[in-house]
């Protein structure tokens, strides 16, 4: 099977993700990158010429995963296998493959490692440390404020347009995974940072309500990668070595964790973050140990009885 045929199958699958699964542009892009990595391995290691049978070669798939495990984390390899599983399932359902070998192999076991979280004082130090002297500084401060104030995903932030912000109500309309919309509140500090940025934008960049909110100096929508890079540069400058760990997801997770530690319910955090399942929210957040201890002492029957006896 020639490479153009492989590309044809790939494009068919990506179109399926877009139309049937409502996958985002960034999801589709990442799926394509992962699948092309696998395709390259198959082209390089197939016995004889590459053919459709390579997609059903269990040994080749295991060899590929073994090579990936030498270079990447279990999480990365697990993600790539998940992408391959989806592709093979699609080919099998379309009648292109007689068997689906992905059923025979399991995802690598994942640890319960939680994403890095900043302390509240470090978040404040980061945001307050970004001055507002230039348009770039106002833009990145608005981004940092928005990520921490709302806990939205960086892909959701990158796709925001002016019409999605309601300053009067103090909310933004977020387009999340699966093209599901949700209304998210924004705090007053975040609103002020966004207004400072918008007011400083060149007139020619204010092209209407559907204009992307965050633009680069060329007037184009700021990409996810650019947002990640800019945030990290400022974080390192302000927080030193600690800043090297900071990503947009750090601020998302910090937002959720700090809300939980101050009494917000899991259901509210689930709605804020756009999680479909509460299980995801439970794994995503961590309870502050001191808060847990205090709650235990206040509510556990035995603790209450002893306290009354000692009174």
C-alpha positions as CSV (number, residue, x, y, z in Angstrom):
1,X,0.0,0.0,0.0
2,X,1.5,3.3,-1.1
3,X,1.9,6.2,1.3
4,X,-0.8,8.3,-0.5
5,X,-3.3,5.5,0.5
6,X,-2.2,5.8,4.2
7,X,-2.7,9.6,4.0
8,X,-6.2,9.0,2.6
9,X,-7.1,6.7,5.5
10,X,-5.7,9.2,7.9
11,X,-7.6,12.1,6.5
12,X,-10.8,10.0,6.5
13,X,-10.3,9.3,10.2
14,X,-9.5,12.9,11.1
15,X,-12.6,14.0,9.3
16,X,-14.6,11.4,11.3
17,X,-13.2,12.9,14.5
18,X,-14.2,16.4,13.4
19,X,-17.7,15.6,12.2
20,X,-18.8,12.7,14.4
21,X,-16.8,13.3,17.6
22,X,-16.8,17.1,17.5
23,X,-13.1,17.0,18.2
24,X,-11.3,20.4,18.5
25,X,-8.7,21.7,16.0
26,X,-6.0,21.1,18.6
27,X,-7.2,17.5,19.3
28,X,-7.2,16.6,15.6
29,X,-3.7,18.2,15.2
30,X,-2.3,16.1,18.1
31,X,-3.9,12.9,16.8
32,X,-2.4,13.5,13.4
33,X,1.1,14.0,15.0
34,X,0.8,10.8,17.0
35,X,-0.5,8.7,14.1
36,X,2.2,9.9,11.8
37,X,4.8,8.9,14.4
38,X,3.4,5.4,14.3
39,X,3.2,5.4,10.5
40,X,6.9,6.3,10.2
41,X,7.8,3.4,12.5
42,X,5.7,1.0,10.3
43,X,7.3,2.2,7.1
44,X,10.8,1.8,8.6
45,X,10.2,-1.6,10.2
46,X,7.8,-3.4,7.9
47,X,9.1,-6.7,6.5
48,X,9.2,-6.2,2.7
49,X,7.0,-3.4,1.4
50,X,4.5,-1.6,3.6
51,X,0.9,-2.9,3.2
52,X,-2.5,-2.8,5.0
53,X,-1.4,-5.9,6.9
54,X,1.0,-3.8,8.9
55,X,-2.0,-2.3,10.7
56,X,-2.9,-5.8,11.9
57,X,0.7,-6.8,12.9
58,X,0.5,-7.2,16.7
59,X,4.3,-7.7,17.0
60,X,5.0,-4.4,15.1
61,X,2.7,-2.5,17.4
62,X,4.3,-4.0,20.5
63,X,7.8,-3.1,19.1
64,X,6.6,0.5,18.5
65,X,5.3,0.9,22.0
66,X,8.6,-0.6,23.4
67,X,10.6,1.9,21.5
68,X,8.4,4.7,22.7
69,X,8.7,3.6,26.3
70,X,12.5,4.1,26.0
71,X,12.0,7.8,25.0
72,X,8.8,9.0,26.6
73,X,6.8,8.8,29.8
74,X,4.1,6.3,30.4
75,X,1.5,9.0,30.1
76,X,2.8,10.0,26.6
77,X,2.9,6.3,25.4
78,X,-0.5,5.7,26.9
79,X,-1.9,8.7,24.9
80,X,-0.4,7.5,21.7
81,X,-1.7,4.0,22.1
82,X,-5.1,5.4,22.9
83,X,-5.0,7.4,19.6
84,X,-3.9,4.2,17.7
85,X,-6.7,2.2,19.3
86,X,-9.2,4.8,18.0
87,X,-7.8,4.7,14.5
88,X,-7.8,0.9,14.3
89,X,-11.3,0.7,15.7
90,X,-12.4,3.2,12.9
91,X,-10.7,1.1,10.2
92,X,-12.3,-2.1,11.5
93,X,-15.7,-0.6,11.7
94,X,-15.4,0.8,8.2
95,X,-14.5,-2.8,7.0
96,X,-11.0,-1.8,6.0
97,X,-9.4,-4.2,8.6
98,X,-10.8,-7.7,9.3
99,X,-9.4,-7.7,12.8
100,X,-8.6,-5.0,15.4
101,X,-5.4,-5.9,17.1
102,X,-5.6,-2.9,19.5
103,X,-8.1,-5.0,21.6
104,X,-5.2,-7.3,22.5
105,X,-3.0,-4.7,24.2
106,X,-3.7,-2.6,27.2
107,X,-2.7,1.0,28.0
108,X,0.3,1.3,30.3
109,X,-0.8,1.7,33.9
110,X,-0.8,5.4,34.9
111,X,0.2,6.7,38.3
112,X,-1.9,9.1,40.2
113,X,0.6,11.9,39.9
114,X,-1.2,15.2,40.2
115,X,-0.2,18.3,38.1
116,X,2.0,20.9,39.7
117,X,0.1,23.4,41.8
118,X,1.3,26.9,42.8
119,X,0.6,28.3,46.3
120,X,-1.9,31.1,46.3
121,X,0.9,33.6,47.2
122,X,3.0,32.4,44.3
123,X,0.1,32.9,41.9
124,X,-0.5,36.4,43.2
125,X,3.3,37.1,42.9
126,X,3.3,36.0,39.3
127,X,0.2,38.0,38.2
128,X,1.1,41.1,40.1
129,X,4.7,40.8,38.9
130,X,3.6,41.3,35.3
131,X,3.6,45.0,34.7
132,X,1.3,46.8,32.4
133,X,3.7,49.1,30.6
134,X,3.4,47.5,27.2
135,X,0.7,45.8,25.1
136,X,2.5,42.5,25.4
137,X,2.6,42.7,29.2
138,X,-1.1,43.7,29.4
139,X,-1.9,40.8,27.1
140,X,-0.1,38.2,29.1
141,X,-1.4,39.6,32.4
142,X,-4.9,39.3,31.0
143,X,-4.2,35.7,30.0
144,X,-2.7,34.8,33.4
145,X,-5.7,36.5,35.2
146,X,-8.2,34.7,33.0
147,X,-6.6,31.2,33.4
148,X,-6.5,31.5,37.2
149,X,-9.8,33.3,37.6
150,X,-11.8,30.8,35.5
151,X,-9.8,27.6,35.3
152,X,-10.5,27.3,31.6
153,X,-8.3,25.2,29.3
154,X,-5.7,27.0,27.2
155,X,-7.4,25.8,24.0
156,X,-10.6,27.4,25.3
157,X,-8.8,30.6,26.0
158,X,-7.2,30.7,22.6
159,X,-10.6,30.5,20.9
160,X,-12.2,33.3,22.9
161,X,-13.7,36.2,20.9
162,X,-14.8,39.6,22.1
163,X,-18.5,38.7,21.8
164,X,-18.0,35.9,24.3
165,X,-17.2,38.4,27.2
166,X,-20.0,40.0,29.1
167,X,-18.5,42.6,31.4
168,X,-21.9,43.7,32.7
169,X,-22.7,40.2,33.9
170,X,-19.1,39.4,34.7
171,X,-19.1,36.2,32.7
172,X,-17.5,34.6,29.6
173,X,-19.1,32.0,27.2
174,X,-16.7,29.2,26.8
175,X,-16.7,26.6,24.0
176,X,-15.4,23.5,25.5
177,X,-14.8,19.9,24.5
178,X,-17.4,18.4,22.2
179,X,-18.5,21.9,21.2
180,X,-20.3,22.2,24.5
181,X,-20.8,25.8,25.8
182,X,-20.7,26.8,29.4
183,X,-21.0,30.2,31.2
184,X,-18.1,30.9,33.5
185,X,-17.8,33.8,36.0
186,X,-14.8,36.1,35.9
187,X,-13.6,38.0,38.9
188,X,-13.2,41.8,39.1
189,X,-9.4,41.7,38.9
190,X,-9.6,39.6,35.8
191,X,-12.2,41.9,34.2
192,X,-9.9,44.9,34.9
193,X,-6.9,43.2,33.4
194,X,-8.9,42.3,30.3
195,X,-10.2,45.9,29.9
196,X,-6.7,47.3,30.3
197,X,-5.6,45.0,27.5
198,X,-8.6,45.6,25.2
199,X,-8.3,49.4,25.6
200,X,-4.7,49.3,24.6
201,X,-5.2,47.3,21.5
202,X,-4.4,49.1,18.2
203,X,-7.6,50.3,16.5
204,X,-7.0,48.2,13.4
205,X,-7.0,45.0,15.5
206,X,-10.5,45.7,16.9
207,X,-12.3,44.2,13.9
208,X,-15.6,43.4,15.5
209,X,-17.2,41.2,18.1
210,X,-16.0,38.0,16.4
211,X,-12.4,39.0,16.5
212,X,-10.2,36.7,18.6
213,X,-9.6,38.2,22.0
214,X,-5.8,37.6,22.2
215,X,-3.8,38.6,19.1
216,X,-0.1,38.6,18.3
217,X,1.7,41.7,16.9
218,X,0.7,40.6,13.4
219,X,-3.0,40.8,14.4
220,X,-3.5,37.0,14.2
221,X,-5.0,34.8,16.9
222,X,-2.4,33.9,19.5
223,X,-1.7,30.2,19.3
224,X,-1.7,27.7,22.2
225,X,2.0,27.3,21.9
226,X,2.6,31.0,21.9
227,X,0.5,31.4,25.1
228,X,2.4,28.6,26.7
229,X,5.8,30.1,25.8
230,X,4.9,33.6,26.8
231,X,3.5,32.6,30.2
232,X,6.6,30.5,31.0
233,X,9.0,33.3,30.0
234,X,7.2,35.7,32.4
235,X,6.9,33.0,35.1
236,X,10.7,32.3,35.0
237,X,11.5,36.0,35.1
238,X,9.2,36.6,38.2
239,X,9.4,33.3,40.1
240,X,12.8,32.1,39.1
241,X,13.4,28.3,38.9
242,X,9.8,27.7,40.2
243,X,8.5,29.5,37.1
244,X,10.0,26.8,34.8
245,X,7.2,24.5,36.0
246,X,4.4,26.9,35.2
247,X,2.1,26.2,32.3
248,X,-1.5,27.3,31.5
249,X,-2.6,23.9,33.0
250,X,-0.8,24.9,36.2
251,X,-3.0,27.9,36.6
252,X,-6.1,25.8,35.7
253,X,-5.3,23.2,38.3
254,X,-4.3,25.8,40.9
255,X,-7.6,27.6,40.4
256,X,-9.5,24.3,41.1
257,X,-7.4,23.3,44.0
258,X,-7.5,26.7,45.7
259,X,-11.3,26.9,45.3
260,X,-11.7,23.4,46.8
261,X,-9.5,24.2,49.8
262,X,-11.6,27.2,50.5
263,X,-14.9,25.4,50.6
264,X,-16.2,25.2,47.0
265,X,-18.0,22.0,46.2
266,X,-16.9,19.4,43.7
267,X,-20.1,19.9,41.6
268,X,-19.4,23.6,41.2
269,X,-15.8,23.0,40.3
270,X,-16.9,20.3,37.8
271,X,-19.2,22.8,36.1
272,X,-16.5,25.5,36.2
273,X,-13.8,23.3,34.6
274,X,-16.2,21.7,32.0
275,X,-15.7,18.1,33.2
276,X,-18.3,15.7,31.9
277,X,-17.7,13.3,34.9
278,X,-17.4,14.2,38.6
279,X,-14.8,11.4,38.7
280,X,-12.5,13.5,36.6
281,X,-12.9,16.4,39.0
282,X,-12.2,14.3,42.0
283,X,-8.9,13.1,40.4
284,X,-8.1,16.6,39.2
285,X,-8.3,18.3,42.5
286,X,-6.5,17.6,45.8
287,X,-7.8,18.5,49.3
288,X,-5.6,20.6,51.5
289,X,-4.4,18.4,54.4
290,X,-5.1,21.0,57.0
291,X,-8.6,21.6,55.7
292,X,-9.3,17.9,55.7
293,X,-8.0,17.6,59.3
294,X,-10.1,20.5,60.5
295,X,-13.2,19.1,58.8
296,X,-12.5,15.7,60.4
297,X,-12.2,17.1,63.9
298,X,-15.4,19.1,63.5
299,X,-17.6,16.4,62.0
300,X,-16.3,12.9,63.2
301,X,-18.7,11.7,65.9
302,X,-15.9,10.3,68.1
303,X,-14.0,13.6,67.9
304,X,-17.2,15.5,68.8
305,X,-18.0,13.3,71.8
306,X,-14.4,13.6,73.2
307,X,-14.5,17.3,72.8
308,X,-17.8,17.5,74.7
309,X,-16.5,15.3,77.5
310,X,-13.4,17.6,77.8
311,X,-15.4,20.8,77.8
